[in-house]
Amino acid sequence: MIKSSSAVILTVFAFLNAASAAQPGPYAGQEQREIKALSSDEIQSYLAGKGAGFAKAAELNDYPGPAHVLELADSLQLSEEQKTRTQSIFDAMQKEAVRQGKVLVEKERELDRLFATGKVTEDSLRVTIREIGALQAEVRRAHLQAHLEQRAVLTKTQIAKYNELRGYASKNGQTHGGHSHGH
């Protein structure tokens, strides 16, 4: 009985081990990408200046984003001046995010080429990834800066309404609607 239980356990273990070895790795299929480290959606997001969640720290802490403020302009009862200022903030953010995004994508392409050609060295790797990190920080800064500037354009009531319309809950589980926030 002990021998047969051991045999069953060993057989199950061997089967599980073989099954896991046959599973493709998490990057299977990505070796065909133009830039291995970025999906085509990520590349397009960077080139288009999209937020891609870069500004969550602001968005979820009562610092509305200009793109969404413009979408909600009527519900937020923006004045013409607020609309104009919001559009200006969005345009500046978009221009900077696109500019930095293009450079970032090209730097990721360069990193990919270094590895693909076998020309990567410790020094080239160190320099390139530092540059990529700095560019990622600048893209994120552009988005966060826009949220910072946007908050100054809105009233406390508009910020509360924005949070309510976006479905954000306050710390006590209630939506922010009707709750005052300081600037």
Backbone hydrogen bonds, N-H to C=O, Kabsch-Sander energy under -0.5 kcal/mol:
donor,donor_aa,acceptor,acceptor_aa,energy
5,S,1,M,-2.1
6,S,2,I,-2.4
7,A,3,K,-2.2
8,V,4,S,-2.2
9,I,5,S,-2.5
10,L,6,S,-2.7
11,T,7,A,-2.4
12,V,8,V,-2.8
13,F,9,I,-2.8
14,A,10,L,-2.6
15,F,11,T,-2.5
16,L,12,V,-2.8
17,N,13,F,-2.6
18,A,14,A,-2.4
19,A,15,F,-2.5
20,S,16,L,-2.4
21,A,17,N,-1.8
22,A,18,A,-1.4
23,Q,19,A,-0.6
23,Q,20,S,-0.7
28,A,25,G,-1.7
30,Q,27,Y,-2.6
32,Q,29,G,-1.1
33,R,30,Q,-1.7
36,K,34,E,-0.5
38,L,35,I,-1.7
43,I,39,S,-2.4
44,Q,40,S,-2.4
45,S,41,D,-2.4
46,Y,42,E,-2.5
47,L,43,I,-2.6
48,A,44,Q,-1.8
49,G,45,S,-0.7
49,G,46,Y,-0.9
50,K,45,S,-2.4
54,F,51,G,-2.7
56,K,53,G,-1.3
58,A,55,A,-0.8
59,E,55,A,-3.1
60,L,56,K,-2.6
61,N,58,A,-2.1
62,D,59,E,-0.7
63,Y,58,A,-1.8
69,V,65,G,-2.3
70,L,66,P,-2.5
71,E,67,A,-1.7
72,L,68,H,-1.9
73,A,70,L,-1.1
76,L,72,L,-2.6
77,Q,73,A,-0.5
77,Q,74,D,-1.0
78,L,73,A,-2.1
83,K,79,S,-2.4
84,T,80,E,-2.5
85,R,81,E,-2.7
86,T,82,Q,-2.7
87,Q,83,K,-2.6
88,S,84,T,-2.1
89,I,85,R,-2.3
90,F,86,T,-2.7
91,D,87,Q,-2.8
92,A,88,S,-2.3
93,M,89,I,-2.4
94,Q,90,F,-3.1
95,K,91,D,-2.5
96,E,92,A,-2.2
97,A,93,M,-3.0
98,V,94,Q,-2.5
99,R,95,K,-2.2
100,Q,96,E,-2.7
101,G,97,A,-2.4
102,K,98,V,-2.5
103,V,99,R,-1.5
104,L,100,Q,-2.5
105,V,101,G,-2.7
106,E,102,K,-2.1
107,K,103,V,-2.3
108,E,104,L,-2.5
109,R,105,V,-2.2
110,E,106,E,-2.1
111,L,107,K,-2.2
112,D,108,E,-2.4
113,R,109,R,-2.4
114,L,110,E,-2.3
115,F,111,L,-1.8
116,A,112,D,-2.9
117,T,113,R,-2.6
118,G,115,F,-0.8
119,K,114,L,-1.4
120,V,114,L,-1.2
125,L,121,T,-2.6
126,R,122,E,-2.5
127,V,123,D,-2.6
128,T,124,S,-2.4
129,I,125,L,-2.6
130,R,126,R,-1.7
131,E,127,V,-2.2
132,I,128,T,-2.5
133,G,129,I,-2.4
134,A,130,R,-2.4
135,L,131,E,-2.3
136,Q,132,I,-2.7
137,A,133,G,-2.1
138,E,134,A,-1.9
139,V,135,L,-2.3
140,R,136,Q,-2.2
141,R,137,A,-2.7
142,A,138,E,-2.2
143,H,139,V,-1.5
144,L,140,R,-2.8
145,Q,141,R,-3.2
146,A,142,A,-1.5
147,H,143,H,-1.5
148,L,144,L,-2.2
149,E,145,Q,-2.6
150,Q,146,A,-2.5
151,R,147,H,-2.1
152,A,148,L,-0.9
153,V,149,E,-0.5
153,V,150,Q,-1.6
154,L,150,Q,-1.0
154,L,151,R,-0.6
159,I,155,T,-2.2
160,A,156,K,-2.4
161,K,157,T,-2.4
162,Y,158,Q,-2.7
163,N,159,I,-2.5
164,E,160,A,-2.2
165,L,161,K,-3.0
166,R,162,Y,-2.2
167,G,163,N,-0.6
167,G,164,E,-1.0
168,Y,163,N,-2.5
170,S,174,Q,-5.8
173,G,170,S,-2.0
176,H,168,Y,-1.3
179,H,176,H,-2.8
